[in-house]
Amino acid sequence: MSTVELRHIIIEKLSNIDDISFLKAIKTIVESKADEKVYQLSDFQKRRIEASREQVKKGQTISNEALNKEVLQWLNSK
């Protein structure tokens, strides 16, 4: 069975279903698949990612806990 034939069968079967909950679920599934696209990064984004990777290699990182502490200190100083 080809993709086209399968689509026609599914469309025909769906046209006979009146269960709104089921149809909404199918709609969600179809939309999630139809929206699958490869995200294209801009040159700027690629450069930022590469710079971030270099920082990680050099150990220039901070833990989430330490960052939260810094942010709280900064907020309390304002």
Number of C-alpha atoms within 10 A of each C-alpha: 5 6 8 9 10 11 11 11 11 11 11 11 10 14 9 8 10 9 9 9 9 12 14 11 11 13 12 12 11 11 11 10 10 9 8 8 7 6 6 8 10 9 9 9 11 12 12 12 13 12 12 14 13 12 12 12 10 9 9 10 11 10 8 9 9 10 12 12 12 12 12 11 11 10 9 8 7 5
